[in-house]
Amino acid sequence: MFTIGQVAAKVGLNIGAIRFYERKGLLDPVVRNEQNNRLYTDDEINWLIFLRCLRETGMSVEEIKKYYDMVKAGTSTLPERIKLIQDQKQALLDDIDKKKAQLVHLEHKLERYYRGENY
């Protein structure tokens, strides 16, 4: 079992974000010790790592909540979860393509500057 501070360090989130996700229903209330401190399991840590990944890909808190509710509902929701993750994957791939195109523009601009051009 891990304290919220240990989890924050492991997952790369701040404590406030973890509490926020718990308030939003993206993480079930966790066990607390005698001092009323939150204690997290490896499963909860793994979920927070994936949750962070989803947020970093641009998925909204609302969409993550929808996904999390489907996970808790069981395997009957697998087709919907697969679709949601596939859609997020495609959005990420589209974003990568846009970023690559932006990188090309920056590289061309630098090439012109290296040649002494002013624009």
C-alpha positions as CSV (number, residue, x, y, z in Angstrom):
1,M,0.0,0.0,0.0
2,F,1.2,3.5,-0.9
3,T,0.5,6.9,0.5
4,I,-0.8,9.6,-1.8
5,G,2.6,11.3,-1.8
6,Q,4.3,8.1,-2.9
7,V,1.6,7.6,-5.6
8,A,2.0,11.1,-6.9
9,A,5.8,10.6,-7.2
10,K,5.3,7.2,-8.9
11,V,2.6,8.3,-11.3
12,G,3.9,11.8,-12.1
13,L,0.8,13.6,-10.9
14,N,0.5,16.1,-8.1
15,I,-1.5,15.2,-5.0
16,G,-4.2,17.7,-5.9
17,A,-4.8,16.0,-9.3
18,I,-5.2,12.6,-7.6
19,R,-7.8,14.1,-5.2
20,F,-9.5,15.8,-8.1
21,Y,-9.8,12.5,-10.0
22,E,-11.2,10.9,-7.0
23,R,-13.8,13.7,-6.5
24,K,-14.8,13.3,-10.2
25,G,-15.4,9.6,-9.8
26,L,-12.4,8.6,-11.9
27,L,-11.0,6.7,-9.0
28,D,-13.0,4.8,-6.4
29,P,-12.5,6.0,-2.8
30,V,-9.4,4.2,-1.5
31,V,-8.7,2.5,1.8
32,R,-7.6,4.8,4.6
33,N,-5.3,4.0,7.5
34,E,-5.8,4.8,11.2
35,Q,-4.6,8.4,10.6
36,N,-7.2,8.7,7.8
37,N,-4.5,8.9,5.1
38,R,-5.3,7.5,1.7
39,L,-3.6,4.2,0.9
40,Y,-3.3,3.0,-2.7
41,T,-2.8,-0.4,-4.2
42,D,-0.7,-1.3,-7.3
43,D,-4.0,-1.7,-9.3
44,E,-5.0,1.9,-8.4
45,I,-1.5,3.1,-9.3
46,N,-1.7,1.3,-12.7
47,W,-5.1,2.9,-13.3
48,L,-3.7,6.4,-12.5
49,I,-0.8,5.8,-14.9
50,F,-3.3,4.9,-17.7
51,L,-5.6,7.8,-16.7
52,R,-2.6,10.2,-17.0
53,C,-1.9,8.7,-20.4
54,L,-5.5,9.3,-21.5
55,R,-5.3,12.9,-20.3
56,E,-2.0,13.5,-22.1
57,T,-3.6,12.3,-25.4
58,G,-6.3,14.9,-25.0
59,M,-9.1,12.8,-23.6
60,S,-11.5,14.9,-21.5
61,V,-12.3,14.1,-17.9
62,E,-15.9,13.4,-19.0
63,E,-14.8,10.8,-21.6
64,I,-12.5,9.2,-19.1
65,K,-15.4,9.0,-16.6
66,K,-17.5,7.3,-19.3
67,Y,-14.7,4.9,-20.0
68,Y,-14.1,4.2,-16.3
69,D,-17.8,3.5,-15.8
70,M,-17.7,1.0,-18.6
71,V,-14.7,-0.7,-17.1
72,K,-16.5,-1.1,-13.8
73,A,-19.6,-2.4,-15.6
74,G,-17.6,-5.4,-16.9
75,T,-16.7,-7.2,-20.1
76,S,-20.1,-6.6,-21.7
77,T,-18.7,-3.1,-22.4
78,L,-15.6,-4.3,-24.2
79,P,-16.8,-3.3,-27.7
80,E,-17.6,0.3,-26.6
81,R,-14.3,0.5,-24.7
82,I,-12.4,-0.7,-27.8
83,K,-14.1,1.9,-29.9
84,L,-13.4,4.7,-27.5
85,I,-9.7,3.8,-27.2
86,Q,-9.4,3.3,-31.0
87,D,-10.9,6.8,-31.5
88,Q,-8.5,8.3,-29.0
89,K,-5.6,6.5,-30.7
90,Q,-6.6,7.9,-34.1
91,A,-6.9,11.4,-32.7
92,L,-3.4,11.0,-31.3
93,L,-2.1,9.8,-34.6
94,D,-3.7,12.8,-36.4
95,D,-2.1,15.1,-33.8
96,I,1.3,13.5,-34.4
97,D,0.9,14.1,-38.2
98,K,0.0,17.8,-37.6
99,K,3.0,18.1,-35.3
100,K,5.3,16.5,-37.9
101,A,4.0,19.0,-40.5
102,Q,4.7,21.9,-38.1
103,L,8.2,20.6,-37.6
104,V,8.9,20.5,-41.3
105,H,7.8,24.2,-41.5
106,L,10.2,25.1,-38.7
107,E,13.0,23.2,-40.3
108,H,12.5,25.0,-43.6
109,K,12.5,28.3,-41.9
110,L,15.7,27.5,-40.1
111,E,17.3,26.4,-43.4
112,R,16.4,29.8,-44.9
113,Y,17.9,31.6,-41.9
114,Y,21.1,29.6,-42.0
115,R,21.4,30.7,-45.7
116,G,21.2,34.3,-44.5
117,E,17.7,34.9,-45.8
118,N,15.7,37.4,-43.8
119,Y,12.2,35.9,-44.1
